[in-house]
């Protein structure tokens, strides 16, 4: 049994990622609204980058679809209030061929010794929603600190974007 609430969204108005805080100290969030619920989850930058990369590759590999795409450009900025229901520990992606939908499943980060079952969140998305999420995630991740040209780690703005490996 988990102490956090689980969520299941079949019809989403939006699913987005965004950040709060200054560069170098940003907190990342996955946020959605659908079926009368509005919820945010804390997520790591690396998870956002990996999810965008993986979803982009899945979209490229899917066969052409007969489903009409929307040409609406959804507003994917974070909405207030941004209060995390829980922190995402792991994520999985599936494709439902019969409905031509991608499904993202997020699992709560829990202490394995707690004996508690992690809460889950399931998001069912149309292709255009996934494409918009990928674009937004890539933009949010790339807006962070630039990498060091030598070691690839993010530069610290507090010390003038200097890296110790530059010695």
C-alpha positions in Angstrom: 0.0 0.0 0.0 1.3 3.5 -0.9 0.7 6.6 1.1 0.7 8.7 -2.2 -2.2 8.8 -4.7 -2.0 7.0 -8.0 -3.4 8.6 -11.2 -4.7 7.3 -14.5 -5.3 9.7 -17.4 -6.9 8.4 -20.6 -7.9 11.9 -21.9 -5.3 14.6 -21.3 -5.7 18.3 -22.0 -1.9 18.6 -21.7 1.2 16.9 -20.4 4.3 19.1 -20.1 7.6 19.6 -18.3 9.1 22.7 -16.9 11.3 24.2 -14.2 11.2 26.5 -11.2 14.3 28.2 -9.9 17.4 29.9 -11.3 19.8 28.2 -13.7 22.0 25.7 -11.9 19.4 25.3 -9.2 16.3 24.4 -11.2 13.7 21.9 -10.0 12.1 20.0 -12.8 8.4 19.0 -12.9 6.1 16.9 -15.1 2.7 18.4 -15.0 -0.7 17.4 -16.5 -4.4 18.2 -16.6 -7.1 15.9 -17.6 -10.3 14.3 -16.5 -10.9 17.0 -14.0 -7.6 16.6 -12.3 -4.5 18.9 -12.3 -1.3 17.3 -10.9 2.5 17.9 -10.8 5.3 15.5 -10.2 9.0 16.3 -9.4 11.3 14.7 -11.9 15.1 14.8 -12.6 16.6 16.7 -15.5 18.2 13.4 -16.7 14.8 11.7 -16.7 13.3 14.5 -18.8 16.2 14.3 -21.3 16.0 10.5 -21.5 12.2 10.5 -21.9 12.4 13.1 -24.7 15.1 11.1 -26.5 13.2 7.8 -26.2 9.8 9.2 -27.2 11.4 10.9 -30.2 12.9 7.6 -31.4 9.6 5.8 -30.8 7.7 8.4 -32.9 10.2 8.1 -35.7 9.9 4.3 -35.7 6.1 4.1 -35.7 4.3 3.3 -38.9 2.3 6.1 -40.6 -1.0 6.8 -38.9 -4.5 7.3 -40.3 -5.4 9.3 -37.3 -5.8 13.0 -37.9 -3.2 15.1 -36.1 -4.2 18.4 -34.6 -2.5 21.6 -35.8 -3.1 23.4 -32.5 0.0 24.6 -30.8 -0.7 23.9 -27.1 0.5 26.1 -24.4 2.9 23.8 -22.5 4.2 26.2 -19.9 3.8 25.2 -16.3 0.6 26.3 -14.6 0.4 27.5 -11.0 0.4 26.2 -8.4 3.3 23.8 -8.9 3.2 21.5 -6.0 4.5 18.0 -6.5 2.2 15.1 -5.6 5.3 12.9 -5.4 8.7 12.4 -7.0 9.1 10.2 -10.0 11.5 7.3 -9.5 11.2 5.3 -12.7 9.3 5.6 -16.0 8.2 3.3 -18.8 6.7 3.8 -22.2 4.3 1.5 -24.2 2.5 1.7 -27.5 -1.1 0.7 -27.8 -1.3 -0.3 -31.5 -5.1 -0.8 -31.5 -5.7 2.8 -30.4 -2.5 4.4 -31.8 -1.7 5.9 -28.4 1.6 6.1 -26.5 1.4 5.4 -22.8 3.8 6.8 -20.2 3.9 5.1 -16.8 5.6 6.9 -14.0 6.3 5.2 -10.7 6.9 7.0 -7.4 10.4 7.1 -5.9 10.2 5.2 -2.6 12.6 3.7 -0.1 12.8 0.0 -1.0 13.0 -0.9 2.7 9.8 0.9 3.6 7.6 -2.0 2.4 5.3 0.5 0.7 4.1 0.0 -2.9 5.0 3.0 -5.0 2.1 5.1 -6.4 1.9 5.2 -10.2 0.7 7.7 -12.8 -0.4 6.5 -16.3 -0.7 9.0 -19.1 -2.3 8.0 -22.5 -1.2 10.3 -25.3 -2.0 10.9 -28.9 1.0 11.2 -31.3 0.7 15.0 -31.6 0.8 15.3 -27.8 3.9 13.2 -27.6 5.6 15.3 -30.3 4.7 18.5 -28.4 6.1 17.0 -25.2 9.3 16.0 -26.9 9.8 19.5 -28.3 9.1 21.1 -25.0 11.3 18.7 -23.0 14.3 19.3 -25.4 13.8 23.1 -25.0 13.6 22.9 -21.2 16.7 20.7 -20.9 18.8 22.8 -23.3 17.9 26.0 -21.4 20.1 24.9 -18.5 23.8 25.4 -17.8 26.1 24.9 -20.7 28.5 21.9 -20.5 32.2 22.2 -19.9 34.0 21.8 -23.3 36.5 19.4 -21.7 34.6 17.1 -19.3 30.9 17.7 -20.3 29.7 18.5 -16.8 27.4 21.5 -16.3 29.3 24.7 -15.7 28.5 26.6 -12.4 27.3 30.1 -13.0 28.3 31.0 -9.4 32.0 30.8 -10.4 31.8 32.4 -13.8 31.1 29.2 -15.7 34.6 28.0 -14.8 35.3 24.2 -14.4 38.1 22.7 -12.2 39.1 20.5 -15.1 40.3 23.6 -17.0 43.4 23.8 -14.8 
